[in-house]
Amino acid sequence: MTVESVALRGHTVEERYRLLVDAISDYAIYMLDPDGYISSWNAGAHRFKGYTEGEILGQHFSRFYTSADRDARLPQRALHTAATEGRFEAEGWRVRKDGSRFWAHVIIDAIRDPKGQLIGFAKITRDLTARKQTEEVLKSSEEQFRLLVQGVVDYAIYMLDPQGYVSSWNLGAQRIKGYAPEEIIGQHFSKFYTDEDKAQNLPKIALENAEREGRFEKEGWRIRKDGTRFWANVIIDAIHADDGRLIGFAKITRDITEKRQAEETLQRAQQELFQAQKMEALGQLTGGVAHDFNNLLTAILGSLEIAQKRAAVGKDVTELIKNAIQGARRGASLTQRLLAFSRKQELTLEAVDIPTLVRGMAEMLRRSIGPTIEINTSFPLALSRVHSDPNQLESALLNLALNARDAMPKGGSVVIAAKEHWLAVGDVGGLKPGHYVCLSVADDGEGMDVATLESATTPFFTTKGLGKGTGLGLPMVQGLMAQSGGSLVLRSSTGVGTTAELWLPVAEHREPDQTKTEVAPKLETSLSVLVVDDDPLVLTNAALMIEDLGHAAVEAQSAEEALKLLSEENDFDLVVTDHAMPKMTGAELAALLRESHPHLPVILATGYADLPNASDRDLVRLPKPFSQAQLNSSILAAVLDRK
């Protein structure tokens, strides 16, 4: 038995009840007589309202109401409701003794005697000011958020229910999509999608992705009320209740049509600029190349015309023919520069000894750069061989030496040096880690500023005068380095000079092939050769070369004509075909012959290293332009390989 129960044991039920009510401090509990005058007062009423029992007993309870409520006779109506219905319940502002207000929850119950006679009212009041303030803050926040969302006009912000039906609509949505709230709320959001997107079920997929991943974002075409399209950025966020249940989606749509149009306009402008730059580059290329080729053709045509006249009267024309051949070879060298620039020339990669190569071209270098330039070399006693094409490497060195000469119009010195290096990742841009030789050509000339250095390897860029260069020298060297697995690095500054570095991979050491025959064998029999080329001049020239070697030549001006001849005559010993031909390339012809005539050797004549349509990588290649000696070597290789 508790102390409280012992203390209450000596009191009547009414006394116990009063003690219980007086002990409650969180509720104001007091009695009113039938007219509304206060007849009891507990501690909770004292705490809430500030009146002591002596101050308030006998006072009318309407004093707790605001003036507006008293003027509206709210106290009387509350008692009338309680008397007639047995109970009155409401919330509203009440007034404390000090005049301050508090938000109260009020219950008034009618009290009747056993005969049903009204003897008064029981009134319970609870102070809910804190809760009211919280609700007001929340309501204010919600209202501010609603006003914020409604005030946004650049974004369509609205809610969807879990099935995708629109449940709210802001001014931005109305402005962008054209629907008033009463027109769209309750409609499915798929009506904003194009017919193509609806056919692919994209609206459903979007909601499924948002529900599964929490968010969905995409750009695409959307439809306005008037049927016009706009390019939209769409974000859909899944909204979940506290228990994790999906209650809908928040959808934000932005009209970025103008941004897309601006991007497309910029892209078109860039393409037009690129086209203009390409045409300018093409103009520079054709101007420079045309100048060089005109000089060569002048020498070739002039020599051949005079040779023709002299031959008609029996005079010696040997020197004139030599002059024409030299001009033609210079033309072939110019073509190789173009192919090197495009990285499509046929390279013969082998192990090259750099000191030997430089010594072998020393006389040519001295003649080319003139007596005012001093040439010095610096090589270690032991230097590994490099993996490159010796002829192209010679051409690259000559180009660099000529550039050095042009940078020193009053004379100077050029140093050709080489040194081995082991490179790690990132030591020289673009090169794999490994063993390299750096072959350098350094001058003490004018040097280049930063802008010129950055543009030096740009195709067609040149600082030389009109007609003195095509701007393909350094791009050709760069192309050779790329095909050799190396890199071209330029170092220069104004007034100090320029150093061009050729980084070349060291050649793998291989034992010499003891079975390789030093002298190529000669064919003892005459061959029947089918020659295919779409250019009549080249076709005739190749046929004459073959006949001069003692073989019989049959000409075909296309792959189709060649296939027809092969179907009619099946006794050809060899096919020599050009690669770049219309309708069917030489590589495609070779592939067909591999199926129909598997034992027939094919030689492919081309200046390109990469043949995208060539499935047979074992074809014997004949580089264009070719000499009779190269043609003979290819014929021997093809026939002997097939045997």
Secondary structure, 3 states (H helix, E strand, C coil): CCHHHHHHCCCCHHHHHHHHHHHCCCCEEEEECCCCEECCCCHHHHHHHCCCHHHHCCCEHHHHECHHHHHCCHHHHHHHHHHHHCEEEEEEEEECCCCCEEEEEEEEEEEECCCCCEEEEEEEEEECHHHHHHHHHHHHHHHHHHHHHHHCCCEEEEEECCCCEECCCCHHHHHHHCCCHHHHCCCEHHHHECHHHHHCCHHHHHHHHHHHHCEEEEEEEEECCCCCEEEEEEEEEEEECCCCCEEEEEEEEEECHHHHHHHHHHHHHHHHHHHHHHHHHHHHHHHHHHHHHHHHHHHHHHHHHHHHHHHHCCCCCHHHHHHHHHHHHHHHHHHHHHHHHCCCECCCCEEECHHHHHHHCHHHHHHHHCCCEEEEEECCCCCCCEEECHHHHHHHHHHHHHHHHHCCCCCEEEEEEEEEEEECCCCCCCCCCEEEEEEEEEECCCCCCHHHHHHCCCCCCCCCCCCCCCCCHHHHHHHHHHHHCCEEEEEEECCCEEEEEEEEEECCCCCCCCCCCCCCCCCCCCCEEEEECCCHHHHHHHHHHHHHCCCEEEEECCHHHHHHHHHHCCCCCEEEEECCCCCCCHHHHHHHHHHHCCCCCEEEEECECCCCCCCCCCCEEEECCCCHHHHHHHHHHHHHHHC
